[in-house]
Amino acid sequence: MDEIRVPTFLVEGREMANGPSVEALYAARDSAPIRPVLIAGLDHFSVLAPGTEVVAEAIVADTGETRPTPRARATPQDEKTP
């Protein structure tokens, strides 16, 4: 965790055994900007499912071009020109 310099969210469903692990990582964070996000009513897989679906769709739709897929979001870094 010594290498973490930017705010980092640890997202986990509270309904699975990983919740205490997230809390333990948060307790051991020292000065690392870690924020736990424990979602009530969801487990590890149901928290990840929506993002996993978006990534899977992007992989299936990939044609080898470097342009973002329609569902991709531009980041400030993407908008900078060299």
Secondary structure, 3 states (H helix, E strand, C coil): CCCCCCCEEEEEECCCCCHHHHHHHHHCCCCCCEEEEEECCCCHHHHHHHHHHHHHHHHHHCCCCCCCCCCCCCCHHHHCCC
